[in-house]
């Protein structure tokens, strides 16, 4: 007991010094008002709002996808920073550095494995977060621009993973980047320029490795950090996370929730035109303090993400093949897994797969909040029960249709009858083009039948999502030498 009293007294003396007070402005808060004051004045905590609506705490609404993606980003930054101490961006040293990490550096395999799986997880989680925002209609006024920022964040995340793919300098990395940069060269007029800028020449070599390294560790992380900061700032300024009309108030947050007084007072501070998005979007009595309701949830979530990433790093090694060999390409050479859907489309038409689909995808995603002007169902999954049916039937129906197109192309494709068809004819009569047209027609039919742009958008997005996943699975498991169809259980392993 004496030791405990001495320890408490010492701690109290330290926290009472002028030096401590100059760094920490508040003692450990015990009341809600003190907690909110601490949230505002603390550098790290002020990134979160002092108060939050209980609907934003519902796991079934957000699934915490955005925060998991953010925590994976933190893990990537920390592990990547540590890995930089043991890596030289040179074709003579890069692969040997990977071997040193594997066999010489203490905890080297764990660091590299965690970095690898966190990168793959971040690509998937950012996309899933976009899907959640779309299906809950959370891109509507005043959040349109923040949706655009989210699309840009997804693109930057893809390129971050893509640029890191080359750094091990093994066969898998070398030929995946060779294929990926070939896809980037398909846009007319500027495609080859983009490829040369990425590679620093005509082939994957020292120039490409150095450029990918600089992009991966400096340029793209800086862009990502800026976009994330603006993204979170806009969430605060746009009224927090979206929520349905009539969402339950503080009673849903459990004991300890903020209980407003019976009276509200107002003061006229200034006369201005219009209101900010925050006015009318939130009311103090509808919210609960972020500490402890949000903060403790985030602490537990981060610990869970860290534990899962570490377990993946312990039990699953990041792939490392033999040293890159430019004269012995694997058959087939495959792009990174998240570009395999595009590679499958490019195998039918370079114009459609390498230019039309990526361009329409990015522009279409950015235009969604400006095309969908409806206001009903914001903050509700699929907007309404019929939205859930539209999403389900669109997703399920696209898969067999896509498979049928690929089967008919193999049996009755244009090239079986005309080995060297005119390029225009080849671009028009192939599974990629027919799939694109079919998805557009299906979306228009849904929109006409329901009289709702929102339903048409749900159908379009769900069809694209289904086709993208299926094409990625086909490219990963069902394509073998010469990009011919194979059954995965009848062939030896896969690449990617």
Secondary structure, DSSP 4 states (H G I P E B T S, - for coil): -HHHHHHHHHHHHHHTSHHHHHH--S----SHHHHHHHHHHSTTGGGS-SEEEGGGG-HHHHTTHHHHHHHHHHHHHHHHHHHHTT----TTTHHHHHHHHHHTSTTHHHHHHHHHHHHHHHHHHHHHHHHHHHHTTTTSTT-HHHHHHHHHHHHHHHHHHHHHHTTT-BHHHHHHHHHHHHHHT-STTTHHHHHHHHHTSSSSSHHHHHHHHHIIIIIHHHHHHHHHHHHHHHHHHTTSS---TT---GGGG-TT-----S----------SS--TTBTTB-GGGEEEHHHHTHHHHHHHHHHHHHHHHHHHHHSPPP--SBP-TTS--SS----GGGHHHHHHHTT-HHIIIIIHHHHHHHHHHHHHHH----TTTTSTTSSHHHHHHHHHHHHHHHHHHHHHHHHHHHH-HHHH-TT--HHHHHHSSHHHHHHHHHHHHHHHHHHHHT-HHHHHHHHHHHHHHHHHHHHHHHHHSB-GGG-B--TTTS-----
